[in-house]
Amino acid sequence: MSTILIRTFIIYTALGFAMKLMGKRQVGEFQISELITTLLLSELASLPMTDPDIPLLYVALPVLLIISIEVVTSFLTMKSVGARKLIVGKPAVIVCRGALDQRELYRLRISVSELLGQMRQNGISDIADVEYAIVEDDGRVSVFPKRNKRPPHVDEFDKNGAVPPEPETGVAHALIVDGKIIKENLKTAGRTQDYVRCELSARKLSAREVLLLTADDAGNVNVIKKERHR
């Protein structure tokens, strides 16, 4: 009995260290690769805890291999847009500027009932009130209501306490991520590469110097430069 308790403690400590290497995420935020890794680790850990005849080394080596694969995969998805699309996938816009993209909904195999349920979970009862809905790469749906269907922000009030009419800002489309122009997002945002070049030229920057450049539907642009240590 003492042997099993000691082995359990060792495995628990080792898995705790391994999960820290993977980074901090809530269970609902796991990517597919992270979920697979977690399931495999739990299965491997259960074997030596229930069978004392299995050497710990037989578990340690597969665990190290799985963790190494996950760390390398995480590094690749962080540094390469192409690798991230291949391994993790990419967000999918299913409602764009108030219009439902039925083809994208069908491609993702999301029923209308499921979509309406996600809307209700985001506090929206009518899909007509939605300006954007985006299926994130972890499967969750982010919903952005139209400007006149959400509480006004304090910055939107004028000096008379009224909210002047303004164009929909929509969402901030990421046009440059880690020095690379994201062509899919250009299409969604209705922008061109020439537009991005003009914004960069006005700031005397090149794309490779930019960590993130976003532009919303009203034309508001935000640029974050890369820090030197990158």
C-alpha beads as a LAMMPS data file, in Angstrom:
LAMMPS data file: protein, C-alpha beads

230 atoms
229 bonds

1 atom types
1 bond types

-500.0 500.0 xlo xhi
-500.0 500.0 ylo yhi
-500.0 500.0 zlo zhi

Masses

1 110.0

Atoms # bond

1 1 1 0.000 0.000 0.000
2 1 1 2.790 2.444 0.890
3 1 1 4.406 1.810 -2.504
4 1 1 1.223 2.806 -4.326
5 1 1 0.854 5.949 -2.200
6 1 1 4.451 7.002 -2.880
7 1 1 4.072 6.328 -6.630
8 1 1 0.825 8.292 -6.681
9 1 1 2.506 11.266 -5.003
10 1 1 5.416 11.160 -7.450
11 1 1 3.096 10.984 -10.476
12 1 1 0.860 13.753 -9.110
13 1 1 3.872 16.046 -8.603
14 1 1 5.279 15.237 -12.048
15 1 1 1.954 15.880 -13.782
16 1 1 1.520 19.155 -11.912
17 1 1 4.894 20.298 -13.197
18 1 1 3.996 19.106 -16.696
19 1 1 0.730 21.063 -16.737
20 1 1 2.605 24.200 -15.681
21 1 1 4.863 23.774 -18.696
22 1 1 1.771 23.730 -20.911
23 1 1 0.662 27.133 -19.601
24 1 1 -2.376 28.322 -17.688
25 1 1 -5.765 27.712 -19.264
26 1 1 -9.226 26.936 -18.042
27 1 1 -10.551 23.535 -19.101
28 1 1 -13.093 25.163 -21.407
29 1 1 -10.325 27.043 -23.184
30 1 1 -8.273 23.993 -24.183
31 1 1 -7.291 23.697 -27.814
32 1 1 -7.747 20.271 -29.417
33 1 1 -4.059 19.391 -29.054
34 1 1 -4.068 20.454 -25.395
35 1 1 -7.182 18.398 -24.682
36 1 1 -5.620 15.335 -26.324
37 1 1 -2.451 15.864 -24.288
38 1 1 -4.437 16.138 -21.056
39 1 1 -6.420 12.969 -21.786
40 1 1 -3.279 11.016 -22.660
41 1 1 -1.496 12.213 -19.522
42 1 1 -4.399 11.203 -17.306
43 1 1 -4.526 7.760 -18.933
44 1 1 -0.765 7.232 -18.577
45 1 1 -0.795 8.413 -14.962
46 1 1 -3.519 5.965 -13.958
47 1 1 -1.565 2.876 -15.050
48 1 1 1.306 2.845 -12.497
49 1 1 -0.993 4.027 -9.700
50 1 1 -3.176 0.932 -10.075
51 1 1 -0.504 -1.571 -11.129
52 1 1 2.694 -1.560 -8.991
53 1 1 4.389 -3.912 -11.463
54 1 1 4.653 -1.172 -14.104
55 1 1 7.989 0.693 -13.737
56 1 1 7.711 4.456 -13.372
57 1 1 10.207 4.860 -16.205
58 1 1 7.695 3.299 -18.600
59 1 1 5.364 6.197 -17.794
60 1 1 7.946 8.965 -17.453
61 1 1 9.310 8.599 -20.990
62 1 1 5.919 8.811 -22.783
63 1 1 4.911 11.726 -20.535
64 1 1 8.118 13.614 -21.397
65 1 1 7.565 12.929 -25.100
66 1 1 3.952 14.157 -25.008
67 1 1 4.892 17.289 -23.075
68 1 1 7.767 17.983 -25.465
69 1 1 5.430 17.699 -28.451
70 1 1 2.950 20.055 -26.788
71 1 1 5.620 22.652 -25.939
72 1 1 7.037 22.566 -29.485
73 1 1 3.524 22.777 -30.944
74 1 1 2.697 25.773 -28.747
75 1 1 5.905 27.512 -29.845
76 1 1 5.146 26.881 -33.531
77 1 1 1.573 28.163 -33.261
78 1 1 2.818 31.287 -31.487
79 1 1 5.493 32.065 -34.094
80 1 1 3.871 30.880 -37.327
81 1 1 0.450 31.907 -38.636
82 1 1 0.463 28.951 -41.048
83 1 1 1.277 26.463 -38.309
84 1 1 -1.474 27.904 -36.116
85 1 1 -4.048 27.492 -38.901
86 1 1 -2.935 23.906 -39.470
87 1 1 -2.737 22.825 -35.828
88 1 1 -5.297 25.004 -34.047
89 1 1 -7.516 26.342 -36.803
90 1 1 -8.715 29.905 -37.180
91 1 1 -11.688 31.953 -35.988
92 1 1 -14.690 31.860 -38.316
93 1 1 -17.034 34.829 -38.803
94 1 1 -20.629 33.588 -38.993
95 1 1 -22.333 36.982 -38.667
96 1 1 -20.597 39.855 -40.463
97 1 1 -22.028 43.389 -40.347
98 1 1 -25.406 41.988 -39.359
99 1 1 -25.577 39.381 -42.141
100 1 1 -25.635 35.670 -41.311
101 1 1 -23.164 33.607 -43.356
102 1 1 -25.177 30.425 -43.891
103 1 1 -22.404 28.730 -45.883
104 1 1 -19.936 29.180 -42.997
105 1 1 -22.560 27.992 -40.537
106 1 1 -23.059 24.828 -42.612
107 1 1 -19.274 24.284 -42.956
108 1 1 -18.878 24.414 -39.169
109 1 1 -21.879 22.088 -38.718
110 1 1 -23.576 24.521 -36.340
111 1 1 -27.368 24.409 -36.358
112 1 1 -29.469 27.543 -36.152
113 1 1 -30.785 26.361 -32.790
114 1 1 -27.225 26.066 -31.456
115 1 1 -26.408 29.540 -32.736
116 1 1 -29.497 31.036 -31.107
117 1 1 -28.561 29.298 -27.860
118 1 1 -25.092 30.879 -27.984
119 1 1 -26.717 34.273 -28.604
120 1 1 -28.944 33.862 -25.560
121 1 1 -25.928 32.910 -23.429
122 1 1 -24.398 36.212 -24.501
123 1 1 -27.531 38.101 -23.419
124 1 1 -28.987 38.590 -26.915
125 1 1 -32.441 37.274 -27.758
126 1 1 -32.704 38.393 -31.392
127 1 1 -30.096 37.627 -34.025
128 1 1 -31.105 40.855 -35.772
129 1 1 -29.382 42.705 -32.911
130 1 1 -26.002 41.121 -33.723
131 1 1 -23.364 43.004 -35.697
132 1 1 -20.683 40.269 -35.495
133 1 1 -20.566 36.678 -34.265
134 1 1 -17.263 34.820 -34.385
135 1 1 -16.577 31.156 -33.652
136 1 1 -13.214 31.213 -31.888
137 1 1 -10.579 28.530 -32.434
138 1 1 -11.529 26.889 -29.102
139 1 1 -15.152 26.484 -30.247
140 1 1 -16.732 29.269 -28.220
141 1 1 -18.844 31.954 -29.919
142 1 1 -18.050 35.639 -29.352
143 1 1 -21.028 37.906 -30.015
144 1 1 -20.920 41.670 -30.602
145 1 1 -24.283 43.475 -30.600
146 1 1 -25.069 46.421 -32.808
147 1 1 -24.228 49.819 -31.385
148 1 1 -27.846 50.778 -30.741
149 1 1 -28.502 47.469 -28.979
150 1 1 -25.862 47.744 -26.272
151 1 1 -25.479 50.111 -23.312
152 1 1 -23.536 53.243 -24.351
153 1 1 -19.984 53.657 -23.097
154 1 1 -19.179 56.730 -20.995
155 1 1 -16.904 58.024 -23.780
156 1 1 -19.810 58.071 -26.235
157 1 1 -21.805 60.760 -24.417
158 1 1 -21.471 64.340 -25.658
159 1 1 -21.375 67.407 -23.405
160 1 1 -25.182 67.477 -23.277
161 1 1 -25.371 63.912 -22.036
162 1 1 -26.678 62.553 -25.339
163 1 1 -25.225 59.847 -27.549
164 1 1 -24.718 61.230 -31.068
165 1 1 -25.356 58.903 -34.014
166 1 1 -22.177 57.276 -35.262
167 1 1 -21.347 54.480 -37.702
168 1 1 -21.071 50.943 -36.419
169 1 1 -17.551 50.221 -35.234
170 1 1 -18.075 46.453 -35.443
171 1 1 -15.007 44.576 -34.250
172 1 1 -11.310 45.392 -34.445
173 1 1 -10.055 43.225 -37.296
174 1 1 -6.467 42.025 -36.847
175 1 1 -4.862 42.981 -40.143
176 1 1 -1.258 42.412 -39.035
177 1 1 -0.270 39.828 -36.441
178 1 1 3.368 39.436 -35.421
179 1 1 4.666 41.152 -38.548
180 1 1 2.475 39.267 -41.034
181 1 1 -0.511 40.615 -42.978
182 1 1 -3.571 38.382 -42.466
183 1 1 -5.258 38.203 -45.861
184 1 1 -8.415 36.479 -44.598
185 1 1 -9.020 39.312 -42.139
186 1 1 -8.456 41.898 -44.886
187 1 1 -11.313 40.325 -46.811
188 1 1 -13.614 40.283 -43.774
189 1 1 -12.759 43.892 -42.945
190 1 1 -13.240 45.025 -46.530
191 1 1 -9.680 46.366 -46.660
192 1 1 -6.774 45.885 -49.047
193 1 1 -3.054 45.486 -48.638
194 1 1 -2.661 48.989 -50.057
195 1 1 -4.753 50.279 -47.152
196 1 1 -2.438 48.554 -44.691
197 1 1 0.637 49.923 -46.452
198 1 1 -0.774 53.456 -46.271
199 1 1 -1.415 53.108 -42.536
200 1 1 2.114 51.798 -42.024
201 1 1 3.626 54.524 -44.204
202 1 1 1.808 57.217 -42.215
203 1 1 3.469 55.841 -39.076
204 1 1 6.842 55.242 -40.791
205 1 1 6.702 51.544 -39.999
206 1 1 7.172 48.302 -41.891
207 1 1 4.949 45.266 -41.353
208 1 1 7.747 43.312 -39.671
209 1 1 8.039 46.034 -37.003
210 1 1 4.376 45.623 -35.995
211 1 1 3.144 43.168 -33.380
212 1 1 -0.523 43.971 -33.983
213 1 1 -2.454 46.293 -36.282
214 1 1 -6.224 46.387 -36.005
215 1 1 -8.896 48.378 -37.811
216 1 1 -12.614 48.462 -37.062
217 1 1 -15.489 49.139 -39.464
218 1 1 -15.490 52.862 -38.630
219 1 1 -11.848 53.189 -39.683
220 1 1 -10.295 53.399 -36.214
221 1 1 -6.779 51.970 -36.399
222 1 1 -4.639 50.745 -33.523
223 1 1 -0.968 49.804 -33.922
224 1 1 1.265 48.068 -31.377
225 1 1 4.959 47.978 -32.250
226 1 1 7.146 45.010 -31.464
227 1 1 9.445 45.434 -28.505
228 1 1 13.143 45.087 -29.197
229 1 1 13.580 41.863 -27.223
230 1 1 11.306 40.108 -29.717

Bonds

1 1 1 2
2 1 2 3
3 1 3 4
4 1 4 5
5 1 5 6
6 1 6 7
7 1 7 8
8 1 8 9
9 1 9 10
10 1 10 11
11 1 11 12
12 1 12 13
13 1 13 14
14 1 14 15
15 1 15 16
16 1 16 17
17 1 17 18
18 1 18 19
19 1 19 20
20 1 20 21
21 1 21 22
22 1 22 23
23 1 23 24
24 1 24 25
25 1 25 26
26 1 26 27
27 1 27 28
28 1 28 29
29 1 29 30
30 1 30 31
31 1 31 32
32 1 32 33
33 1 33 34
34 1 34 35
35 1 35 36
36 1 36 37
37 1 37 38
38 1 38 39
39 1 39 40
40 1 40 41
41 1 41 42
42 1 42 43
43 1 43 44
44 1 44 45
45 1 45 46
46 1 46 47
47 1 47 48
48 1 48 49
49 1 49 50
50 1 50 51
51 1 51 52
52 1 52 53
53 1 53 54
54 1 54 55
55 1 55 56
56 1 56 57
57 1 57 58
58 1 58 59
59 1 59 60
60 1 60 61
61 1 61 62
62 1 62 63
63 1 63 64
64 1 64 65
65 1 65 66
66 1 66 67
67 1 67 68
68 1 68 69
69 1 69 70
70 1 70 71
71 1 71 72
72 1 72 73
73 1 73 74
74 1 74 75
75 1 75 76
76 1 76 77
77 1 77 78
78 1 78 79
79 1 79 80
80 1 80 81
81 1 81 82
82 1 82 83
83 1 83 84
84 1 84 85
85 1 85 86
86 1 86 87
87 1 87 88
88 1 88 89
89 1 89 90
90 1 90 91
91 1 91 92
92 1 92 93
93 1 93 94
94 1 94 95
95 1 95 96
96 1 96 97
97 1 97 98
98 1 98 99
99 1 99 100
100 1 100 101
101 1 101 102
102 1 102 103
103 1 103 104
104 1 104 105
105 1 105 106
106 1 106 107
107 1 107 108
108 1 108 109
109 1 109 110
110 1 110 111
111 1 111 112
112 1 112 113
113 1 113 114
114 1 114 115
115 1 115 116
116 1 116 117
117 1 117 118
118 1 118 119
119 1 119 120
120 1 120 121
121 1 121 122
122 1 122 123
123 1 123 124
124 1 124 125
125 1 125 126
126 1 126 127
127 1 127 128
128 1 128 129
129 1 129 130
130 1 130 131
131 1 131 132
132 1 132 133
133 1 133 134
134 1 134 135
135 1 135 136
136 1 136 137
137 1 137 138
138 1 138 139
139 1 139 140
140 1 140 141
141 1 141 142
142 1 142 143
143 1 143 144
144 1 144 145
145 1 145 146
146 1 146 147
147 1 147 148
148 1 148 149
149 1 149 150
150 1 150 151
151 1 151 152
152 1 152 153
153 1 153 154
154 1 154 155
155 1 155 156
156 1 156 157
157 1 157 158
158 1 158 159
159 1 159 160
160 1 160 161
161 1 161 162
162 1 162 163
163 1 163 164
164 1 164 165
165 1 165 166
166 1 166 167
167 1 167 168
168 1 168 169
169 1 169 170
170 1 170 171
171 1 171 172
172 1 172 173
173 1 173 174
174 1 174 175
175 1 175 176
176 1 176 177
177 1 177 178
178 1 178 179
179 1 179 180
180 1 180 181
181 1 181 182
182 1 182 183
183 1 183 184
184 1 184 185
185 1 185 186
186 1 186 187
187 1 187 188
188 1 188 189
189 1 189 190
190 1 190 191
191 1 191 192
192 1 192 193
193 1 193 194
194 1 194 195
195 1 195 196
196 1 196 197
197 1 197 198
198 1 198 199
199 1 199 200
200 1 200 201
201 1 201 202
202 1 202 203
203 1 203 204
204 1 204 205
205 1 205 206
206 1 206 207
207 1 207 208
208 1 208 209
209 1 209 210
210 1 210 211
211 1 211 212
212 1 212 213
213 1 213 214
214 1 214 215
215 1 215 216
216 1 216 217
217 1 217 218
218 1 218 219
219 1 219 220
220 1 220 221
221 1 221 222
222 1 222 223
223 1 223 224
224 1 224 225
225 1 225 226
226 1 226 227
227 1 227 228
228 1 228 229
229 1 229 230
